[in-house]
């Protein structure tokens, strides 16, 4: 299956360290060699990079790794294809505009019976993956429930989480979703997260020998949450999510959490 990486922070932060660990799993330390993508939010805009090459071999990925783009919300994905060919239109994360913001989404897992179960009328997928169709279905359900943008957007994300739990009944559905302000993570079987805040310490990547001292890279007020399919570091304690659980972050802080039976 694929692997996910997300970030929510209270100040613009680069994700080079975590992204470097993810890249190694894209064909070198892991089997996810069928493309990769990453989206950074900058205000209301979203800057995205994608490639169908394995992330460990992609020159575009190496550019992103070495270029410290700072963002408060990031969604990334490395792909092991099971639905849809290895094509750019099938490469995550997927993006769609809604209510004056760019929404970004990535999925890890595989659904069955999804073409019959997930009927869409206006949000039509560009590619041929179950993942993108599920994204379109979620957005249609969202706009059916909220014809106009709700004043409390956390309510909208909690509704999306309830619909993600419905998708879990079709198979494996691990998901990251963001509008640039909030970052939602829903777990079907594999998802972890960690929030880093003062006092910061050192961390070592599992997939390489890169060691970073966060105290030298941050200020005492920084709050940075990283979400990943599997822990990326060997000397930190990651929170392991349960099947049917969602977590919602804003500016690095956990603001909502629930476990669906």
C-alpha positions in Angstrom: 0.0 0.0 0.0 0.9 3.7 -0.1 2.3 5.9 2.7 1.1 9.2 3.9 2.8 12.3 5.4 1.2 15.4 6.7 2.1 18.4 8.8 0.3 21.1 10.8 2.2 23.9 12.4 1.6 27.3 14.0 4.4 29.0 12.1 5.7 28.4 8.6 7.9 25.3 8.9 9.9 23.3 6.4 9.3 19.5 6.2 12.6 18.6 4.7 13.6 16.2 7.5 10.4 14.2 7.5 10.1 14.3 3.7 13.6 12.9 3.4 12.6 9.9 5.5 9.4 9.3 3.4 11.4 9.5 0.1 13.6 6.6 1.2 10.5 4.4 1.4 9.6 5.3 -2.1 11.5 2.5 -3.8 14.6 2.1 -1.5 13.6 1.1 2.0 10.0 0.5 0.9 8.0 -0.8 -2.1 6.2 2.4 -2.9 7.8 3.1 -6.3 4.8 4.2 -8.4 5.0 7.9 -8.0 4.9 10.5 -5.3 3.5 14.0 -4.6 3.5 16.8 -2.0 1.4 20.0 -1.5 2.5 23.0 0.5 0.0 25.7 1.6 1.1 29.3 1.3 -1.8 31.5 2.5 -4.8 30.4 0.3 -2.5 29.1 -2.4 -1.2 25.5 -2.6 2.2 24.7 -4.3 2.3 21.1 -5.4 4.9 18.8 -6.9 4.3 15.3 -8.4 6.2 12.7 -10.3 5.4 9.2 -11.5 9.0 8.1 -10.9 10.0 6.5 -7.5 10.6 9.2 -5.0 14.1 7.8 -4.2 15.1 8.3 -7.9 13.1 11.5 -8.8 15.1 14.6 -9.4 12.0 16.6 -8.6 11.8 14.9 -5.2 15.4 15.7 -4.5 14.7 19.4 -5.4 11.9 19.5 -2.9 14.0 17.7 -0.3 16.8 20.3 -0.6 14.5 23.4 -1.0 13.2 24.4 2.4 9.7 25.5 1.5 8.0 26.7 4.6 4.3 26.0 5.2 1.8 25.6 8.0 0.0 22.7 6.3 1.5 20.0 4.1 0.1 16.8 2.6 2.4 14.2 0.9 2.1 10.7 -0.5 4.2 7.9 -2.0 2.3 5.4 -4.1 2.2 1.7 -4.6 -0.4 1.4 -7.3 -3.3 -0.9 -7.0 -6.2 1.0 -8.7 -5.4 3.0 -11.8 -2.3 3.1 -13.9 1.0 4.8 -13.1 0.0 8.2 -14.5 0.3 11.7 -13.3 -3.5 12.1 -13.1 -3.5 9.2 -10.7 -0.8 10.6 -8.5 -1.6 11.9 -5.0 -2.3 14.3 -3.5 -5.4 15.4 -5.3 -6.6 19.0 -5.1 -10.0 20.7 -5.6 -11.4 24.2 -4.9 -14.3 24.6 -2.5 -15.6 27.7 -0.6 -12.7 29.8 -1.8 -10.0 27.5 -0.6 -7.9 24.7 -2.2 -8.6 21.3 -0.6 -5.9 18.7 -0.7 -6.3 15.0 -0.1 -4.3 11.8 -0.1 -5.4 8.2 0.6 -3.6 5.0 1.6 -5.5 1.7 1.1 -7.7 -0.1 -1.3 -11.5 -0.1 -1.7 -13.8 -2.7 -3.2 -17.2 -2.2 -4.8 -16.5 1.6 -4.8 -17.7 2.3 -8.3 -21.2 1.2 -7.4 -21.2 2.6 -3.8 -19.7 6.1 -4.6 -22.0 7.9 -6.9 -21.0 11.4 -7.9 -22.7 14.0 -10.0 -20.7 17.2 -10.0 -17.3 16.4 -8.5 -16.0 14.1 -11.3 -12.6 12.5 -11.0 -9.9 13.2 -13.5 -8.0 9.9 -13.1 -9.1 6.3 -12.5 -8.3 5.6 -8.9 -10.6 4.6 -6.1 -8.8 7.3 -4.0 -9.8 10.2 -6.2 -13.4 9.0 -6.5 -13.6 8.8 -2.7 -12.3 12.4 -2.5 -15.0 13.5 -5.0 -17.6 11.6 -3.0 -16.5 13.2 0.3 -16.7 16.7 -1.2 -20.2 16.1 -2.6 -21.4 14.7 0.7 -19.9 17.8 2.4 -21.7 20.3 0.1 -24.9 18.4 0.4 -24.7 18.7 4.2 -23.4 22.3 4.1 -24.7 24.1 1.0 -22.7 27.2 2.1 -19.5 27.4 4.0 -20.2 26.8 7.7 -19.0 29.5 10.2 -17.3 26.8 12.3 -15.1 24.8 9.8 -14.2 22.3 12.5 -17.8 21.1 12.2 -17.3 20.4 8.5 -14.2 18.4 9.2 -15.9 16.4 11.8 -18.6 15.6 9.3 -16.0 14.5 6.8 -14.5 12.2 9.4 -17.9 10.5 9.9 -18.2 10.0 6.1 -14.6 8.6 6.1 -15.8 6.0 8.6 -18.5 5.0 6.0 -15.7 4.6 3.4 -13.9 2.4 5.9 -16.6 -0.2 5.3 -15.5 -0.6 1.7 -11.9 -1.5 2.6 -8.8 0.2 3.9 -9.2 3.9 4.1 -6.4 5.9 5.7 -6.7 9.6 4.7 -5.2 13.0 5.0 -7.2 16.1 4.1 -6.6 19.8 4.4 -8.0 23.2 3.4 -4.7 24.9 4.4 -6.0 25.8 7.8 -7.1 22.4 9.3 -5.4 19.0 8.7 -7.6 16.0 9.2 -6.3 12.4 9.6 -8.5 9.4 9.5 -7.2 5.9 10.3 -8.4 2.6 8.9 -5.4 0.5 9.9 -2.1 2.4 9.9 -1.5 6.0 10.9 0.7 7.7 13.5 1.4 11.2 14.7 3.6 13.3 16.9 3.4 16.9 18.2 6.8 18.6 18.8 6.9 21.6 21.1 9.4 23.1 23.6 11.6 21.8 25.0 12.7 20.4 21.7 15.3 17.6 21.4 17.1 15.6 18.8 15.6 13.0 16.4 17.0 10.4 14.1 15.3 9.1 10.9 14.6 5.4 10.7 15.3 5.2 7.0 18.5 7.1 6.9 21.3 8.3 9.3 20.0 12.0 9.3 20.0 13.4 12.9 18.4 16.8 13.6 18.5 19.0 16.7 15.1 20.7 16.6 16.2 23.1 19.3 18.5 24.7 16.8 15.8 24.9 14.1 12.9 26.2 16.2 11.8 28.9 18.6 10.2 28.2 22.0 6.8 29.1 20.7 6.8 26.6 17.8 4.3 23.8 17.6 4.6 21.3 14.8 2.6 18.1 14.3 3.7 15.5 11.9 1.4 12.6 10.7 2.8 9.5 9.0 1.7 6.0 8.0 4.6 4.7 10.2 6.8 6.5 12.6 9.7 8.3 10.8 12.1 8.6 13.7 13.6 5.9 16.0 14.1 8.0 19.2 10.7 9.7 19.6 7.4 8.4 20.9 4.7 8.5 18.2 0.9 8.2 18.9 -0.5 5.2 17.1 -4.0 5.7 15.9 -6.8 3.1 16.2 -9.0 1.8 13.4 -11.9 4.2 13.0 -10.2 7.1 14.8 -9.7 10.6 13.5 -7.6 13.5 14.7 -8.1 17.1 13.6 -5.3 19.7 13.9 -5.2 23.5 13.5 -1.9 25.3 13.8 -0.2 22.2 15.1 -2.7 21.7 18.0 -5.0 18.8 18.3 -8.5 20.3 18.4 -10.8 17.3 17.9 -10.4 13.5 18.2 -12.9 10.6 18.1 -12.9 6.9 17.7 -15.8 5.4 15.7 -16.8 1.8 16.6 
